[in-house]
Amino acid sequence: MDTAPDTTDRSLGWPLGVLLRGYEAVVGTELDGLPHRHRGYQVMQEVVHGDQPSQLALAVHLGIDRTVMTYLIDDLVAEGLVERQPNPADRRQRKIVATPLGLTRLAETCTRVAAAEERVLGALDPGEQAAFREMLLRVAGSVRDVDDTTDPCAVAAATLDAPPGPGRGDRG
């Protein structure tokens, strides 16, 4: 019986799983020391580059359960990377703002992550890497728009076969 893989299979499952595991292995090491690693990095990126008016809006935007987001923000606050400030537009809300230390740590982390991502995508030349990133963002955005119940953290955890652990809730 021939057990060779069928090279005509063009489903996304296998290559996406391999890419995600490779990404976790290479990029994940660059996030060591950052609270909640990938999630903490996503939150820091959105806090610095986005404009979410509140912690709840931040959680909804990133697809992270609001309870999990509370613990995540608490840990980022404890590290001195962000702080909760009254939102000037609505004083009932608390806006998450990066501290000077948070800005410095994010900039350093972004540099390391960019280099690690280039290693992950090393099979592609720089133009192909840019095109791949653009297409991946477009597809991910359209999937999220179609099904807002798709939880990227749950998909990543399932793909990586990572059981929930400390700091990981059922969602995001």
Backbone as a printed PyTorch tensor [residue, N CA C, xyz], in Angstrom:
tensor([[[  0.8480,  -1.1870,   0.0000],
         [  0.0000,   0.0000,   0.0000],
         [  0.8850,   1.2400,   0.0000]],

        [[  0.5970,   2.1660,  -0.8760],
         [  1.3730,   3.4000,  -0.9980],
         [  0.9170,   4.3960,   0.0600]],

        [[  1.8330,   4.8360,   0.9270],
         [  1.4770,   5.7810,   1.9920],
         [  2.0580,   7.1720,   1.7530]],

        [[  2.5640,   7.4300,   0.5660],
         [  3.1160,   8.7430,   0.2560],
         [  2.0050,   9.7810,   0.2910]],

        [[  2.3160,  10.9940,   0.7620],
         [  1.2650,  12.0240,   0.8140],
         [  0.7860,  12.3840,  -0.5840]],

        [[ -0.4600,  12.7130,  -0.6750],
         [ -1.0650,  13.1340,  -1.9350],
         [ -0.6730,  14.5760,  -2.1940]],

        [[  0.1940,  14.7860,  -3.1780],
         [  0.6740,  16.1370,  -3.4670],
         [ -0.3630,  16.9840,  -4.1780]],

        [[ -1.4930,  16.3820,  -4.5700],
         [ -2.5460,  17.1710,  -5.2030],
         [ -3.4460,  17.8290,  -4.1650]],

        [[ -3.3070,  17.4360,  -2.8970],
         [ -4.1190,  18.0360,  -1.8290],
         [ -3.6470,  19.4700,  -1.6170]],

        [[ -4.5120,  20.4050,  -1.8320],
         [ -4.1590,  21.8210,  -1.6880],
         [ -4.9510,  22.4800,  -0.5610]],

        [[ -5.3990,  21.6740,   0.4180],
         [ -6.1150,  22.2660,   1.5410],
         [ -5.1550,  23.1120,   2.3620]],

        [[ -5.6910,  24.0420,   3.1120],
         [ -4.8670,  24.9690,   3.8880],
         [ -4.4310,  24.4280,   5.2400]],

        [[ -5.0910,  23.3870,   5.7360],
         [ -4.8510,  22.9060,   7.0940],
         [ -3.4050,  22.5920,   7.4010]],

        [[ -2.7870,  21.7490,   6.6040],
         [ -1.4250,  21.3320,   6.8970],
         [ -0.4330,  22.5040,   6.8170]],

        [[ -0.4030,  23.2690,   5.7050],
         [  0.5920,  24.3480,   5.6630],
         [  0.3560,  25.4330,   6.7120]],

        [[ -0.9110,  25.7300,   7.0090],
         [ -1.1670,  26.7340,   8.0420],
         [ -0.7210,  26.2340,   9.4120]],

        [[ -0.9730,  24.9680,   9.6880],
         [ -0.5360,  24.3880,  10.9580],
         [  0.9770,  24.4080,  11.0950]],

        [[  1.6840,  24.0290,  10.0350],
         [  3.1480,  24.0420,  10.0560],
         [  3.6550,  25.4630,  10.2290]],

        [[  3.0710,  26.3970,   9.4940],
         [  3.4890,  27.7970,   9.5940],
         [  3.2430,  28.3390,  11.0000]],

        [[  2.0900,  28.0310,  11.5770],
         [  1.7730,  28.5200,  12.9120],
         [  2.7210,  27.9340,  13.9570]],

        [[  3.0120,  26.6340,  13.8450],
         [  3.9600,  26.0220,  14.7860],
         [  5.3540,  26.6190,  14.6100]],

        [[  5.7650,  26.8460,  13.3750],
         [  7.0600,  27.4710,  13.1190],
         [  7.1140,  28.8920,  13.6460]],

        [[  6.0270,  29.6120,  13.4490],
         [  5.9400,  30.9810,  13.9540],
         [  6.0750,  30.9810,  15.4720]],

        [[  5.3300,  30.1050,  16.1290],
         [  5.3920,  30.0260,  17.5950],
         [  6.8060,  29.7000,  18.0600]],

        [[  7.4530,  28.7670,  17.3910],
         [  8.7980,  28.3460,  17.8060],
         [  9.8160,  29.4660,  17.6410]],

        [[  9.7590,  30.1770,  16.5370],
         [ 10.7680,  31.1970,  16.2470],
         [ 10.4160,  32.5420,  16.8790]],

        [[  9.2070,  33.0060,  16.6570],
         [  8.8000,  34.3150,  17.1690],
         [  8.5310,  34.2420,  18.6740]],

        [[  8.0010,  33.1300,  19.1230],
         [  7.6740,  32.9840,  20.5410],
         [  8.8530,  33.2340,  21.4620]],

        [[ 10.0340,  32.8240,  21.0450],
         [ 11.2100,  33.0490,  21.9000],
         [ 11.5280,  34.5330,  22.0450]],

        [[ 11.1430,  35.3250,  21.0740],
         [ 11.3870,  36.7720,  21.1400],
         [ 10.4000,  37.4620,  22.0770]],

        [[  9.3570,  36.7460,  22.4860],
         [  8.3380,  37.3260,  23.3520],
         [  8.4750,  36.8690,  24.7980]],

        [[  9.4870,  36.0400,  25.0600],
         [  9.7340,  35.6150,  26.4350],
         [  9.9720,  36.8600,  27.2970]],

        [[  9.3910,  36.8800,  28.4530],
         [  9.5340,  38.0160,  29.3520],
         [  8.4230,  39.0450,  29.2100]],

        [[  7.6570,  38.9680,  28.1350],
         [  6.5150,  39.8610,  27.9560],
         [  5.2930,  39.1510,  28.5170]],

        [[  4.5640,  39.7760,  29.4400],
         [  3.3960,  39.1060,  30.0010],
         [  2.4550,  38.5920,  28.9100]],

        [[  2.1060,  37.3360,  28.9990],
         [  1.1740,  36.6660,  28.0940],
         [  1.7030,  36.5740,  26.6710]],

        [[  2.9640,  36.7510,  26.4890],
         [  3.6840,  36.5700,  25.2310],
         [  2.9290,  37.1100,  24.0150]],

        [[  2.3690,  36.2300,  23.1530],
         [  1.7260,  36.6940,  21.9110],
         [  0.5510,  37.6180,  22.1840]],

        [[ -0.2660,  37.2560,  23.1640],
         [ -1.4140,  38.1020,  23.4840],
         [ -0.9580,  39.4480,  24.0240]],

        [[  0.0260,  39.4290,  24.8970],
         [  0.5520,  40.6770,  25.4340],
         [  1.1090,  41.5590,  24.3260]],

        [[  1.7790,  40.9360,  23.3740],
         [  2.3420,  41.6650,  22.2320],
         [  1.2200,  42.2810,  21.3950]],

        [[  0.1710,  41.5040,  21.1260],
         [ -0.9640,  42.0330,  20.3670],
         [ -1.5940,  43.2210,  21.0820]],

        [[ -1.7770,  43.0830,  22.3800],
         [ -2.3930,  44.1650,  23.1530],
         [ -1.5030,  45.3970,  23.1210]],

        [[ -0.2130,  45.2160,  23.3520],
         [  0.7070,  46.3620,  23.3280],
         [  0.6880,  47.0490,  21.9640]],

        [[  0.6780,  46.2550,  20.8920],
         [  0.6320,  46.8330,  19.5390],
         [ -0.6290,  47.6840,  19.3610]],

        [[ -1.7660,  47.1530,  19.7940],
         [ -3.0210,  47.8850,  19.6210],
         [ -3.0870,  49.1120,  20.5260]],

        [[ -2.5600,  48.9980,  21.7430],
         [ -2.5490,  50.1450,  22.6600],
         [ -1.7370,  51.2860,  22.0490]],

        [[ -0.6070,  50.9530,  21.4530],
         [  0.2780,  51.9860,  20.9040],
         [ -0.2010,  52.4810,  19.5400]],

        [[ -0.6420,  51.5710,  18.6830],
         [ -0.9450,  51.9620,  17.3020],
         [ -2.4300,  52.1050,  17.0030]],

        [[ -3.2910,  51.6240,  17.8970],
         [ -4.7270,  51.7090,  17.6830],
         [ -5.3190,  52.8760,  18.4440]],

        [[ -6.6350,  52.9010,  18.4900],
         [ -7.3100,  53.9840,  19.2060],
         [ -8.5790,  53.4560,  19.8650]],

        [[ -8.4170,  52.4170,  20.6810],
         [ -9.5730,  51.8580,  21.3770],
         [ -9.8570,  52.7210,  22.6060]],

        [[-11.1060,  53.1470,  22.7860],
         [-11.4220,  54.0810,  23.8660],
         [-11.4600,  53.4620,  25.2580]],

        [[-11.5240,  52.1390,  25.3430],
         [-11.6500,  51.5090,  26.6500],
         [-11.0460,  50.1130,  26.6270]],

        [[-10.8900,  49.5530,  27.8100],
         [-10.3970,  48.1890,  27.9390],
         [-11.3630,  47.2110,  27.2670]],

        [[-12.6670,  47.4430,  27.4240],
         [-13.6590,  46.5740,  26.7930],
         [-13.5630,  46.6600,  25.2660]],

        [[-13.4470,  47.8600,  24.7320],
         [-13.3160,  48.0210,  23.2780],
         [-12.0500,  47.3230,  22.7720]],

        [[-10.9860,  47.4020,  23.5440],
         [ -9.7360,  46.7310,  23.1960],
         [ -9.9510,  45.2200,  23.1460]],

        [[-10.6520,  44.6760,  24.1380],
         [-10.9320,  43.2380,  24.1890],
         [-11.7680,  42.8100,  22.9850]],

        [[-12.8130,  43.5610,  22.6860],
         [-13.6850,  43.2250,  21.5600],
         [-12.9040,  43.2820,  20.2540]],

        [[-12.1200,  44.3310,  20.0660],
         [-11.3490,  44.4990,  18.8360],
         [-10.3880,  43.3370,  18.6160]],

        [[ -9.7320,  42.8760,  19.6720],
         [ -8.7490,  41.8010,  19.5470],
         [ -9.3560,  40.4060,  19.6870]],

        [[-10.6470,  40.3270,  19.9810],
         [-11.2800,  39.0210,  20.1230],
         [-10.8450,  38.2970,  21.3770]],

        [[-10.5970,  39.0440,  22.4420],
         [-10.1650,  38.4750,  23.7120],
         [-11.3000,  38.6440,  24.7160]],

        [[-11.6420,  37.5660,  25.4040],
         [-12.6820,  37.6240,  26.4110],
         [-12.3750,  38.7450,  27.4020]],

        [[-13.3930,  39.5010,  27.7800],
         [-13.1720,  40.6760,  28.6400],
         [-12.5630,  40.3020,  29.9880]],

        [[-12.9130,  39.1260,  30.5160],
         [-12.3400,  38.7000,  31.7950],
         [-10.8570,  38.4010,  31.6380]],

        [[-10.5110,  37.7090,  30.5570],
         [ -9.1000,  37.4170,  30.2710],
         [ -8.3400,  38.7250,  30.0680]],

        [[ -8.9840,  39.6750,  29.3650],
         [ -8.3390,  40.9650,  29.1130],
         [ -8.0290,  41.6800,  30.4260]],

        [[ -8.8980,  41.5790,  31.3920],
         [ -8.6520,  42.2280,  32.6860],
         [ -7.3630,  41.7100,  33.3050]],

        [[ -7.2050,  40.3930,  33.3370],
         [ -5.9810,  39.8060,  33.9020],
         [ -4.7510,  40.1750,  33.0750]],

        [[ -4.9050,  40.1790,  31.7680],
         [ -3.7940,  40.5320,  30.8900],
         [ -3.3460,  41.9720,  31.1470]],

        [[ -4.3010,  42.8850,  31.2050],
         [ -3.9670,  44.2910,  31.4660],
         [ -3.3720,  44.4400,  32.8640]],

        [[ -3.9220,  43.7410,  33.8430],
         [ -3.3560,  43.7840,  35.1960],
         [ -1.8780,  43.4100,  35.1730]],

        [[ -1.5330,  42.3610,  34.4230],
         [ -0.1400,  41.9170,  34.3520],
         [  0.7410,  42.9310,  33.6110]],

        [[  0.2110,  43.5590,  32.5680],
         [  0.9760,  44.5940,  31.8570],
         [  1.1760,  45.8180,  32.7460]],

        [[  0.1580,  46.1500,  33.5480],
         [  0.2760,  47.2550,  34.5050],
         [  1.3420,  46.9240,  35.5480]],

        [[  1.3070,  45.7070,  36.0700],
         [  2.2780,  45.2830,  37.0930],
         [  3.7170,  45.3540,  36.5750]],

        [[  3.8990,  45.1350,  35.2720],
         [  5.2360,  45.2270,  34.6610],
         [  5.6210,  46.6700,  34.3430]],

        [[  4.6740,  47.6060,  34.5260],
         [  4.9450,  49.0070,  34.2370],
         [  4.8860,  49.3520,  32.7570]],

        [[  4.2310,  48.4970,  31.9500],
         [  4.1940,  48.7040,  30.5020],
         [  3.0000,  49.5390,  30.0390]],

        [[  1.8930,  49.4620,  30.7780],
         [  0.6960,  50.2440,  30.4560],
         [  0.0960,  50.7580,  31.7500]],

        [[ -0.8120,  51.6990,  31.6050],
         [ -1.5940,  52.1640,  32.7550],
         [ -3.0110,  52.4510,  32.2860]],

        [[ -3.9170,  52.3860,  33.2350],
         [ -5.3150,  52.7140,  32.9610],
         [ -5.5020,  54.1840,  33.3080]],

        [[ -6.0290,  54.9480,  32.3500],
         [ -6.2700,  56.3680,  32.5690],
         [ -7.7260,  56.6750,  32.2360]],

        [[ -8.3010,  57.6730,  32.9020],
         [ -9.6600,  58.0660,  32.5180],
         [ -9.6710,  58.5070,  31.0520]],

        [[-10.6810,  58.0730,  30.3170],
         [-10.8230,  58.4720,  28.9310],
         [-11.3460,  59.9010,  28.9180]],

        [[-10.6170,  60.8470,  28.3200],
         [-11.0860,  62.2390,  28.3230],
         [-12.4350,  62.4270,  27.6220]],

        [[-12.7590,  61.5440,  26.6870],
         [-14.0360,  61.6580,  25.9700],
         [-15.1980,  61.0830,  26.7750]],

        [[-14.9170,  60.1760,  27.7110],
         [-15.9600,  59.5590,  28.5290],
         [-15.3070,  59.0930,  29.8310]],

        [[-15.4170,  59.9000,  30.8690],
         [-14.6960,  59.6410,  32.1170],
         [-15.1650,  58.3760,  32.8410]],

        [[-16.2620,  57.7570,  32.3670],
         [-16.6830,  56.4790,  32.9370],
         [-15.7940,  55.3390,  32.4360]],

        [[-15.1040,  55.5760,  31.3440],
         [-14.2430,  54.5560,  30.7490],
         [-12.7910,  54.7440,  31.1760]],

        [[-12.0500,  53.6420,  31.1610],
         [-10.6200,  53.6870,  31.4100],
         [ -9.9210,  53.3050,  30.1060]],

        [[ -9.0860,  54.1940,  29.6300],
         [ -8.3190,  53.9490,  28.4060],
         [ -6.9830,  53.3350,  28.8060]],

        [[ -6.5310,  52.3540,  28.0380],
         [ -5.2510,  51.7190,  28.2970],
         [ -4.1960,  52.4780,  27.4930]],

        [[ -3.1690,  52.9640,  28.1980],
         [ -2.1400,  53.8010,  27.5870],
         [ -0.7730,  53.2200,  27.9140]],

        [[  0.0910,  53.1890,  26.9150],
         [  1.4540,  52.6960,  27.1290],
         [  2.2580,  53.7040,  27.9430]],

        [[  3.0840,  53.1800,  28.8230],
         [  4.0100,  54.0180,  29.5920],
         [  5.2750,  54.2130,  28.7570]],

        [[  6.1540,  55.1260,  29.1500],
         [  7.4330,  55.2510,  28.4370],
         [  8.2020,  53.9150,  28.3940]],

        [[  8.1870,  53.1720,  29.5070],
         [  8.8380,  51.8610,  29.5140],
         [  8.1470,  50.9260,  28.5230]],

        [[  6.8210,  50.9690,  28.4660],
         [  6.0730,  50.1380,  27.5300],
         [  6.4130,  50.4610,  26.0830]],

        [[  6.5480,  51.7440,  25.7800],
         [  6.9140,  52.1530,  24.4210],
         [  8.3060,  51.6350,  24.0540]],

        [[  9.2340,  51.7350,  24.9920],
         [ 10.5980,  51.2550,  24.7480],
         [ 10.6090,  49.7500,  24.5510]],

        [[  9.9430,  49.0260,  25.4580],
         [  9.9110,  47.5590,  25.3540],
         [  9.2330,  47.1130,  24.0640]],

        [[  8.1480,  47.8000,  23.6760],
         [  7.4650,  47.4160,  22.4410],
         [  8.3700,  47.6430,  21.2410]],

        [[  9.0470,  48.7680,  21.1840],
         [  9.9460,  49.0470,  20.0600],
         [ 11.0400,  47.9800,  19.9620]],

        [[ 11.6220,  47.6240,  21.0970],
         [ 12.6590,  46.5800,  21.1060],
         [ 12.0880,  45.2460,  20.6560]],

        [[ 10.9030,  44.9240,  21.1470],
         [ 10.2620,  43.6530,  20.8100],
         [  9.8910,  43.6150,  19.3350]],

        [[  9.3800,  44.7230,  18.8170],
         [  9.0090,  44.7770,  17.4010],
         [ 10.2130,  44.5060,  16.4990]],

        [[ 11.3600,  45.0440,  16.8540],
         [ 12.5740,  44.8150,  16.0700],
         [ 12.9360,  43.3370,  16.0560]],

        [[ 12.8820,  42.7080,  17.2310],
         [ 13.2050,  41.2750,  17.3260],
         [ 12.1720,  40.4220,  16.5940]],

        [[ 10.8880,  40.7630,  16.7390],
         [  9.8250,  40.0010,  16.0890],
         [  9.9410,  40.1230,  14.5700]],

        [[ 10.2250,  41.3150,  14.0720],
         [ 10.3660,  41.5060,  12.6200],
         [ 11.4850,  40.6190,  12.0680]],

        [[ 12.6150,  40.5650,  12.7620],
         [ 13.7250,  39.7180,  12.3170],
         [ 13.3300,  38.2420,  12.3730]],

        [[ 12.6160,  37.8550,  13.4270],
         [ 12.1760,  36.4600,  13.5530],
         [ 11.1660,  36.1080,  12.4620]],

        [[ 10.2670,  37.0180,  12.1570],
         [  9.2870,  36.7660,  11.1000],
         [  9.9730,  36.6130,   9.7490]],

        [[ 11.0220,  37.3810,   9.5090],
         [ 11.7810,  37.2250,   8.2670],
         [ 12.3980,  35.8370,   8.1860]],

        [[ 12.8560,  35.3090,   9.3310],
         [ 13.3970,  33.9470,   9.3460],
         [ 12.3000,  32.9330,   9.0410]],

        [[ 11.1150,  33.1310,   9.6180],
         [ 10.0070,  32.2120,   9.3700],
         [  9.6340,  32.2110,   7.8910]],

        [[  9.6410,  33.3720,   7.2850],
         [  9.2650,  33.5040,   5.8720],
         [ 10.4720,  33.4330,   4.9410]],

        [[ 11.5690,  32.8940,   5.4230],
         [ 12.8300,  32.8620,   4.6780],
         [ 12.7720,  32.1700,   3.3360]],

        [[ 11.7930,  31.3070,   3.0980],
         [ 11.6750,  30.6400,   1.8040],
         [ 11.1860,  31.6010,   0.7140]],

        [[ 10.7380,  32.7850,   1.1140],
         [ 10.2240,  33.7830,   0.1740],
         [ 11.2050,  34.9370,   0.0520]],

        [[ 11.3060,  35.5050,  -1.1380],
         [ 12.1350,  36.7040,  -1.2710],
         [ 11.3760,  37.8860,  -0.6580]],

        [[ 12.0370,  39.0220,  -0.4220],
         [ 11.3700,  40.1460,   0.2610],
         [ 10.0610,  40.6060,  -0.3890]],

        [[  9.9890,  40.6220,  -1.6920],
         [  8.7540,  41.0090,  -2.3720],
         [  7.6410,  40.0120,  -2.1250]],

        [[  7.9910,  38.7220,  -2.1600],
         [  6.9980,  37.6930,  -1.8760],
         [  6.5400,  37.7610,  -0.4230]],

        [[  7.4700,  38.0590,   0.4860],
         [  7.0980,  38.1990,   1.8910],
         [  6.0710,  39.3150,   2.0640]],

        [[  6.3200,  40.4470,   1.4260],
         [  5.3970,  41.5800,   1.5280],
         [  4.0240,  41.2100,   0.9470]],

        [[  4.0220,  40.5410,  -0.1990],
         [  2.7630,  40.1370,  -0.8300],
         [  2.0310,  39.1200,   0.0470]],

        [[  2.7730,  38.1610,   0.6150],
         [  2.1720,  37.1520,   1.4770],
         [  1.5260,  37.8050,   2.6900]],

        [[  2.2350,  38.7460,   3.3170],
         [  1.6890,  39.4500,   4.4780],
         [  0.3960,  40.1680,   4.1110]],

        [[  0.4130,  40.8560,   2.9880],
         [ -0.7660,  41.6180,   2.5510],
         [ -1.9430,  40.6850,   2.2910]],

        [[ -1.6930,  39.5800,   1.5940],
         [ -2.7720,  38.6350,   1.3100],
         [ -3.2880,  37.9840,   2.5920]],

        [[ -2.3820,  37.6340,   3.4880],
         [ -2.7800,  37.0100,   4.7490],
         [ -3.6420,  37.9620,   5.5760]],

        [[ -3.2520,  39.2330,   5.6440],
         [ -4.0530,  40.2210,   6.3650],
         [ -5.4340,  40.3870,   5.7400]],

        [[ -5.4790,  40.3930,   4.4210],
         [ -6.7620,  40.5450,   3.7300],
         [ -7.6720,  39.3520,   4.0060]],

        [[ -7.1320,  38.1440,   3.9190],
         [ -7.9280,  36.9490,   4.1720],
         [ -8.3770,  36.9060,   5.6340]],

        [[ -7.4580,  37.1600,   6.5490],
         [ -7.8080,  37.1350,   7.9760],
         [ -8.8860,  38.1670,   8.2750]],

        [[ -8.7690,  39.3450,   7.6910],
         [ -9.7800,  40.3850,   7.8950],
         [-11.1340,  39.9810,   7.3520]],

        [[-11.1530,  39.3150,   6.2150],
         [-12.4350,  38.9120,   5.6410],
         [-13.0590,  37.7730,   6.4370]],

        [[-12.2500,  36.8640,   6.9570],
         [-12.7840,  35.7810,   7.7880],
         [-13.3700,  36.3600,   9.0550]],

        [[-12.6660,  37.2910,   9.6640],
         [-13.1740,  37.9100,  10.8930],
         [-14.4620,  38.6670,  10.6260]],

        [[-14.5420,  39.3300,   9.4590],
         [-15.7630,  40.0550,   9.1240],
         [-16.9300,  39.1070,   8.8970]],

        [[-16.6700,  37.9530,   8.3070],
         [-17.7230,  36.9980,   8.0100],
         [-18.2130,  36.3260,   9.2770]],

        [[-17.2740,  35.9710,  10.1650],
         [-17.6370,  35.2230,  11.3670],
         [-16.9380,  35.8320,  12.5630]],

        [[-17.6030,  36.7950,  13.2120],
         [-16.9700,  37.4730,  14.3410],
         [-16.8740,  36.6020,  15.5840]],

        [[-17.4070,  35.3730,  15.4970],
         [-17.2390,  34.4560,  16.6210],
         [-15.9370,  33.6770,  16.5050]],

        [[-15.2530,  33.8020,  15.3710],
         [-13.9750,  33.1200,  15.2090],
         [-12.9890,  33.7350,  16.1810]],

        [[-12.4940,  32.9290,  17.0780],
         [-11.5580,  33.3920,  18.0910],
         [-10.1490,  33.0120,  17.6660]],

        [[ -9.3290,  33.9850,  17.2490],
         [ -7.9950,  33.6570,  16.7600],
         [ -7.1390,  32.9520,  17.8060]],

        [[ -7.3240,  33.2620,  19.0610],
         [ -6.5300,  32.6050,  20.1090],
         [ -6.9180,  31.1390,  20.2380]],

        [[ -8.2140,  30.8460,  20.1610],
         [ -8.6590,  29.4580,  20.2570],
         [ -8.1840,  28.6650,  19.0490]],

        [[ -8.2410,  29.2780,  17.8620],
         [ -7.7580,  28.6020,  16.6600],
         [ -6.2760,  28.3100,  16.7880]],

        [[ -5.5030,  29.3040,  17.2550],
         [ -4.0660,  29.1100,  17.4120],
         [ -3.7740,  28.0300,  18.4370]],

        [[ -4.4700,  28.0530,  19.5650],
         [ -4.2410,  27.0480,  20.6080],
         [ -4.5870,  25.6550,  20.1000]],

        [[ -5.6870,  25.5310,  19.3820],
         [ -6.0760,  24.2200,  18.8550],
         [ -5.0660,  23.7350,  17.8260]],

        [[ -4.5990,  24.6450,  16.9800],
         [ -3.6400,  24.2690,  15.9620],
         [ -2.3180,  23.8450,  16.5840]],

        [[ -1.9250,  24.5350,  17.6170],
         [ -0.6680,  24.2130,  18.2890],
         [ -0.8250,  23.0660,  19.2850]],

        [[ -2.0650,  22.5680,  19.4320],
         [ -2.3540,  21.5310,  20.4280],
         [ -1.9180,  21.9840,  21.8080]],

        [[ -2.0790,  23.2660,  22.0640],
         [ -1.6670,  23.8290,  23.3560],
         [ -2.8570,  23.8420,  24.2900]],

        [[ -2.8040,  23.0460,  25.3630],
         [ -3.8980,  23.1070,  26.3310],
         [ -3.8800,  24.4350,  27.0470]],

        [[ -5.0490,  24.9090,  27.5040],
         [ -5.0470,  26.1520,  28.2680],
         [ -4.1540,  26.0280,  29.4810]],

        [[ -3.3790,  27.0490,  29.7320],
         [ -2.4750,  27.0630,  30.8790],
         [ -2.6210,  28.3580,  31.6340]],

        [[ -1.6910,  28.6700,  32.5140],
         [ -1.7700,  29.9170,  33.2680],
         [ -1.8680,  31.1130,  32.3360]],

        [[ -2.8010,  31.9860,  32.6130],
         [ -2.9580,  33.1850,  31.8200],
         [ -3.7280,  32.9660,  30.5340]],

        [[ -4.1770,  31.7200,  30.2990],
         [ -4.9360,  31.4470,  29.0790],
         [ -6.3480,  31.0930,  29.4710]],

        [[ -7.2900,  31.8400,  28.9720],
         [ -8.6930,  31.5210,  29.2280],
         [ -9.2480,  30.7330,  28.0660]],

        [[-10.5550,  30.5800,  28.0630],
         [-11.1920,  29.8620,  26.9680],
         [-11.1510,  30.6690,  25.6820]],

        [[-11.1010,  31.9830,  25.8120],
         [-11.0610,  32.8410,  24.6360],
         [ -9.8540,  33.7380,  24.7260]],

        [[ -9.3780,  34.1600,  23.4950],
         [ -8.3770,  35.1340,  23.2660],
         [ -7.3230,  35.2710,  24.1950]]])
